[in-house]
Amino acid sequence: MQHGTREGTSAAPRARPIAAVLAVKGLADAKTRLSPVVPADARRALVLAMMSDTISAARAAGVDDIVVVTPDPDVEDTARRHGARVVADAPTDAADPTTSSLNRALTRGIDAAIGLRDARIVVLQADLPALRAQHLSAALARADGHRQAIVTDRSGSGTAMLIIGDTTDVTPRFGVGSAQAHRDAGAVDLVAETDDLWPDLRTDVDTVDDLAAAMTLGVGRATAQVLADVGLGSLASTPTPHAS
């Protein structure tokens, strides 16, 4: 894309900046559902690696600002090394059991990201190790002009990404059945009619099956290294180009 203009013409308006928000809980009990194939210490390393690859893909897609919300100092250190801003996680609010701790954390991150002037907010799962920058860019382009839009996870019931174009309503609705909750709140489902669209963007990793699906797609370099260290590297596809 050329940014210069011919004499006598006005410059095209700059696209709205994009801020991504990720939330990562403490590593003490990280990804326990992966325990059949990944030991405890490696699961903690895997969480950090998957977050690193997700951040790298977001940067490569042109995201201007990345905010990571976490209570964990190791997550904080890794996020900062990858150029992200870090917001301390809020304590659990026992007086408000209707709002999950994830949504409270994401709301804190969204509030911090709104400080980027007129930004579109992209709430991303932090465990998308196969994410391709070009698919994230395509999803953002498709969401342009909508107040809110979502990309569902590979099950179709969860939410891998929430794009908030109108920051007068920034309520995240992650959790069980989040895709329908976001649709009910007016979000456009970007993959409703094309289930095989952007499989890498839809493959967040919680279970052994999720990990196998991500490895089949090809994970980023940080994730591939952790998997190789635990003897799973031979099952992973070639690391994706976004990792650097």
KELUM-429746 format. One record per residue (C-alpha): residue number from 1; z negated, y, x negated. Coordinates in pm, 1 decimal. Each point is the difference from the previous one (the first is absolute). Example, Ala and Ser with C-alpha at 12.3 -4.5 7.8 and 13.67 -1.06 7.14 Angstrom:
// residues 2
    k         Z         Y         X
    1    -780.0    -450.0   -1230.0
    2      66.0     344.0    -137.0
// end
This chain:
// residues 244
    k         Z         Y         X
    1       0.0       0.0       0.0
    2      94.6     339.6    -138.3
    3    -258.3     274.0      33.1
    4     218.4     292.1    -104.6
    5     190.0     214.7     249.7
    6     337.6     173.7      -4.1
    7      11.1     376.6      -9.7
    8     -45.7     144.4     346.3
    9    -179.3    -300.7     145.2
   10    -371.4     -41.2      58.2
   11    -206.3    -273.9    -156.0
   12     -80.1    -298.6     217.3
   13    -361.4      -4.9     116.8
   14    -229.1    -218.7    -209.6
   15     -99.3    -324.1     165.8
   16    -361.4     -17.9     110.8
   17    -226.9    -142.6    -269.0
   18    -132.3    -349.9      54.4
   19    -356.0    -110.4     -60.0
   20     -98.3    -366.8      -0.3
   21    -349.3    -122.8      87.2
   22    -136.0    -340.4    -103.9
   23    -346.5    -145.3      53.5
   24    -150.6    -271.9    -220.3
   25    -344.0    -143.0      69.4
   26    -242.6    -120.9    -264.7
   27     107.2    -283.8    -226.4
   28    -316.1    -210.4      32.2
   29     148.0    -223.6     270.2
   30     366.7      78.0     -51.4
   31     265.9    -213.3     171.2
   32    -221.9    -302.3      65.7
   33     275.0    -167.5     201.5
   34     193.6     -39.3    -325.5
   35    -280.4    -205.4    -155.4
   36     189.6    -332.5      31.9
   37     251.2     118.9    -261.8
   38    -154.4     303.4    -174.6
   39    -351.3      -8.1    -154.0
   40    -247.1     280.1      67.7
   41      47.1     203.6    -320.0
   42     376.5     -20.3      32.1
   43     -17.4     107.3     365.0
   44    -164.9     323.7    -107.1
   45     270.0      51.2    -261.5
   46     262.8     -84.7     260.6
   47    -124.0     269.1     238.9
   48      29.2     258.8    -276.6
   49     344.6    -127.8     -98.2
   50     134.1       3.0     354.9
   51    -127.6     353.6      49.8
   52     162.4     103.5    -329.4
   53     335.9    -144.5     104.2
   54     -25.9     164.6     341.5
   55     -71.9     338.3    -159.4
   56     286.0     -46.3    -247.5
   57     245.0     -72.0     281.7
   58    -121.3     301.5     196.5
   59      46.9     224.0    -302.6
   60     348.8    -137.9     -56.9
   61      79.5      70.3     365.9
   62     -75.9     368.6     -53.8
   63    -346.0      22.0     153.0
   64    -150.8     328.7    -117.2
   65    -370.7     -73.2      31.3
   66    -196.2    -326.6      13.3
   67    -357.4     -17.5     122.0
   68    -209.5    -314.1     -46.7
   69    -325.6     -34.3     192.8
   70    -247.7    -244.2    -151.3
   71    -369.4     -57.8     -71.8
   72      80.4    -205.5    -310.5
   73      -3.4     154.3    -351.1
   74     253.3    -250.4    -137.7
   75     241.9      82.2     280.5
   76     -61.2     368.6     -65.0
   77      75.2     -34.9    -371.8
   78     320.4    -194.9      61.2
   79     119.2     239.9     268.7
   80     -56.8     300.8    -224.8
   81     187.9    -166.2    -285.6
   82     298.5     -25.1     233.4
   83     -19.8     367.5      90.2
   84    -166.7     -32.0     339.3
   85    -272.0     223.9     134.3
   86    -317.3    -182.6      99.5
   87    -224.2      68.0     298.3
   88    -340.2    -165.2      22.2
   89     -27.1    -241.0     290.6
   90    -224.4      96.9     288.8
   91    -310.7    -206.8      68.2
   92      15.9    -240.9     293.4
   93     -88.2     181.7     321.3
   94    -217.0    -234.8     206.1
   95      -2.6     254.9     281.7
   96     377.0     -35.1      46.5
   97      80.7    -373.2      19.0
   98     327.5      68.4     184.2
   99     163.3     140.0    -313.9
  100      56.0    -240.3    -286.7
  101    -111.8      92.4    -349.2
  102     366.5     -18.5    -106.3
  103      99.8     264.0     254.2
  104    -289.1     224.0    -102.7
  105     107.4     -29.5    -362.7
  106     362.1      72.7      86.2
  107    -101.9     303.0     204.7
  108    -178.8     141.3    -304.9
  109     312.3     -57.8    -206.8
  110     223.1     158.2     263.3
  111    -224.8     305.0      14.5
  112      33.1      35.1    -377.5
  113     378.1     -50.9      10.1
  114      50.9     262.9     268.4
  115     -91.0     252.9    -266.4
  116     351.8     -47.8    -137.0
  117     187.2     273.5     183.0
  118     185.2    -123.0     309.4
  119       0.9    -356.4    -130.6
  120     110.9    -308.8     184.0
  121    -275.7    -257.7     -32.8
  122      81.1    -361.5     -81.3
  123    -285.4    -246.4      42.3
  124      82.4    -308.2    -205.6
  125    -171.1    -332.4     -39.0
  126    -115.4     -16.7    -362.2
  127     106.2    -362.2     -48.3
  128     379.2      15.3      13.4
  129      88.4    -147.6    -340.2
  130     364.5     -71.1      87.5
  131      69.4     351.8     128.6
  132     340.9     143.1     -95.0
  133      21.5     375.3     -36.0
  134     338.7      13.2     172.4
  135    -136.5    -172.0     310.2
  136    -294.7     237.0      19.0
  137     243.9     290.1     -29.9
  138     215.4    -148.5     276.3
  139    -299.2     -39.3     230.8
  140    -106.9     358.2     -63.4
  141     350.4     123.3      75.5
  142      11.2    -197.5     324.4
  143    -338.9     140.5     103.1
  144     104.9     360.0     -60.1
  145     -29.0     205.6     319.2
  146    -248.2    -230.8     172.2
  147    -357.2     110.4      63.1
  148    -117.6    -344.1    -113.6
  149     175.7    -318.8    -102.1
  150    -106.3    -340.4    -125.2
  151     132.6    -289.4    -200.5
  152    -161.7    -320.5     120.9
  153    -121.8    -273.2    -233.7
  154     185.0    -329.0     -22.3
  155    -200.5    -145.8     291.0
  156     114.0     286.2     222.0
  157    -353.4      65.3     126.2
  158    -140.1     198.9    -290.9
  159     107.0     325.7    -163.0
  160     126.1      18.9    -356.1
  161      79.8     371.8      12.3
  162     -79.1     290.6     230.6
  163     204.1     318.8     -40.5
  164    -155.4     313.0     146.3
  165     245.2     282.7      48.3
  166    -218.7     210.2     229.4
  167    -338.6      51.4    -160.1
  168    -159.0     123.8     322.3
  169     -61.0    -370.4      73.1
  170    -106.3    -190.4    -309.7
  171    -199.9    -283.7     153.4
  172      68.3    -332.6    -178.5
  173     -38.1    -310.9     213.1
  174       0.0    -280.4    -255.5
  175    -165.4    -331.8      74.5
  176      73.0    -295.5     227.0
  177     301.9      80.3     217.9
  178      60.5     329.5    -178.4
  179     376.1       1.0      55.7
  180     -43.3       7.9     377.1
  181    -284.0     251.4     -28.0
  182     223.7     233.5    -199.1
  183     290.0     -50.6     243.6
  184    -230.5      71.9     293.8
  185     -94.3     325.7    -172.1
  186     366.1     100.2     -14.4
  187     113.0    -128.4    -339.2
  188     362.3    -112.0     -29.0
  189      38.1    -358.1    -128.0
  190     263.3      20.0    -274.2
  191      59.0    -377.1     -16.3
  192     -33.4     -92.5     367.4
  193     355.5    -131.9      29.2
  194      56.8    -120.8    -356.9
  195    -270.6    -243.0    -108.1
  196     152.6     -62.3    -343.1
  197      10.8     369.4     -94.4
  198    -186.0      99.0    -320.6
  199    -185.5    -330.3     -50.1
  200    -160.4     130.6    -319.4
  201    -147.8     298.3     184.1
  202    -138.3    -232.2     266.0
  203    -165.1    -254.0    -231.9
  204    -356.9     106.0     -60.5
  205    -203.3    -275.2    -163.0
  206    -312.9    -143.8     158.7
  207      66.9    -373.9      15.7
  208     153.7    -267.0    -220.5
  209     308.4       2.4     223.5
  210      27.8     378.4     -41.9
  211     -21.7     -36.9    -377.5
  212     269.6    -268.6       0.8
  213     225.1     224.5     210.3
  214     -49.6     293.5    -237.4
  215      70.2    -218.8    -302.5
  216     320.0    -124.9     160.1
  217     113.9     359.7      47.9
  218     -96.2      89.6    -358.6
  219    -314.5     189.2     -89.7
  220     -52.6     295.6    -228.7
  221     -91.7     -37.5    -365.2
  222    -374.3      55.1      29.4
  223     -31.5    -264.2     271.3
  224     231.6    -239.2    -182.4
  225    -219.1      22.3    -310.2
  226    -317.3     -92.5     190.4
  227     177.7    -289.2     168.8
  228     130.0    -122.0    -334.1
  229    -352.4      14.8    -142.1
  230    -121.9    -243.8     267.5
  231     296.4    -232.4     -35.3
  232     197.1     120.4     300.8
  233     259.9     200.7    -190.3
  234     261.6    -272.6      11.6
  235       4.1      27.7     378.0
  236      64.4     373.5       4.9
  237     345.0     153.6      15.7
  238     123.6     253.5    -254.0
  239    -215.7     314.4       4.2
  240     151.9     273.8     211.7
  241     172.8     301.3    -158.6
  242    -260.6     249.5     126.0
  243    -264.6    -119.3    -242.4
  244      -7.5     187.7    -326.2
// end
